[in-house]
Amino acid sequence: MTKLFTTTALLAALSLPAYAVEVAEGDTLAENQTYTYWLLDAIKSLDPAKNTDVEGSDVLRSLFEGLMNEDAAGNMIPGVAESHEISEDQLTYTFTLRDANWSNGDPVTAGDFVYAWQRVVNPETASEYAWYIELMNIENATQIIAGDATPDQLGVRAIDDKTLEVKLTTPTPYFLNTLSHATTYPVPQAVVEEHGDAWTQPANLVGNGAFTLASHNLGVDIVLNKNPEYWDADNVVMETVRGVTVNDNNVALTRYQAGELDRVQIPAGQFPRLKEEFPEQAVSVPYGCSYAYVMNVSDKGPEALKDVRVRQALALGLNREVIVDQVLQGGQEPSYSWTHWAINGFAAPEGGMKDMPMPERQEKAKELLAEAGYGPDNPLKLSLQYNTDDSHRLLAIAAQQFWRPLGIEIELNNVEWKVHTDRLQSQDFELARYAWCADYNEASTFLDWFRTDGYNSGKWSNEEYDQLLAEARTAEDTTPLYQRAEEILAEEAPAVFVYHYAKVDMINPAIKGLPRENLLNTWYAKDLYRAAE
């Protein structure tokens, strides 16, 4: 958690300069200010209330702007809110908005935030991220989401056009860190109500960010142009940003090397070679995401996965070190916790599976499977679903091979991203590849995923786990609570944790302003520029 200041009374308002493009000494700006980057999959939604994807969030940060932004190191800095105050009891936040316009010239008001946040928690919106507003501990969010209160009872109000008041149910140290997330962005009520679901189409979308939506060919590309109405437009250098969808990562790398893309993810296993050949372009930095195989323990899931011994056997039998060291080879780390190792203030519990030699893990897995009634004469048969990507395919094949000697037969099921996420949401899977990227730099962003009423695609539930996270919201020291929560995940194995991400990319050296020290890899097109080569 990044603390902007300590509260002892109603404090003087914070006012910091906005993070703007600073051209490095020796750089000359290129005449052509465009940035073209790779997208693995189509962006499902450009509605801040309905987006659930990292790639979608990257675009939304250019089309819209929230109360707060992040700098290159992940510190919170002012966005639309140029200052704020916190009450002595830390339950009331009062934000003063700067003079800012929507892309159609209308002023951005506190009421736009009120409407947007009420819209997220309104059950009629069917936002998959409604729980995020609840996680922020905003007054009445839980009751509204449950249908026990109306959206207008949410603890947020416009005192006037430039003053937004937010009331919390409990002091929340990470509250400010949540305010750069796309779910908290304002949306223009008149435009949404006029166009309905079509309001995010290029001809209709009105945003308050540094860029506007020029075109969006679903699954092909998305193009953004600089927004002259943006409050800090004078400090935005980049003119055009284009995301290009290429489902095959190796093809995308070829297109990067041909000069068609400025940034692309390095395919599994290729980082060592590319780093040696292109040391100025191949980059690997810690990235706050965790990769797992989620198990469906809902009523729709296979009976075998309801047995904790089976789930533990699957977790024990996966050789994470081989996956990281021999398959990925990009600076990733084996995962024995759901929370990423580099999350601020997090300390993983000691002991457990990671201290067992792999042969010992395998023998224990066989014992557990035998106890559950599975073995050579009665193999455990499961389907593993993953979305289209060569790295996911290679990892799924590796998992299949690790589990086969244990008497587990895995059928691999490759589907497109939209199908994959729809099936996850409706529990139409057995085992499924999934990754969670932190929404803010604090362990609860991971651990809340497995709450009974969290995102929790496999519908695992544990009363003690839920209680620990409830206590953590008001605890002065969350470390023992989070460690116990991770211990429960290790004991119950609702998912097989595989590895913690590193951001492994080829980046055109001419593109400047992409962060290297922000664990969440939160980047803003307004902070980029292309240097002359």
Secondary structure, DSSP 8 states (H G I E B T S, - for coil): ---S---SSS--------------TT--B-S--EEEEEESS------TTT---HHHHHHHHHH---SEEE-TTS-EEESSEEEEEE-TTS-EEEEEE-S-B-TTS-B--HHHHHHHHHHHH-GGG--TTHHHHHHTTBTTHHHHHTTSS-GGGSSEEEEETTEEEEEBSS--TTTGGGGGSGGG----HHHHHHHGGGGGSTTT----SSEEEEEEETTTEEEEEE-TTSTTGGG----EEEEEE-S-HHHHHHHHHTTS-SEEE--TT-HHHHHHH-TTTEEEEEEEEEEEEEE--STTS-GGGGSHHHHHHHHHH--HHHIIIIII-SS-EE-SSSS-TTSTT----SSSGGGS-HHHHHHHHHHHHHHTT-BTTB-EEEEEEEES-HHHHHHHHHHHHHHGGGTEEEEEEEE-HHHHHHHHHTT--SEEEEEEE-SSSSTHHHHGGGSTTSS-TT----HHHHHHHHHHTT-S--HHHHHHHHHHHHHH-SEEEEEEEEEEEEE-TTEE---SS-TT----GGG-EEB--
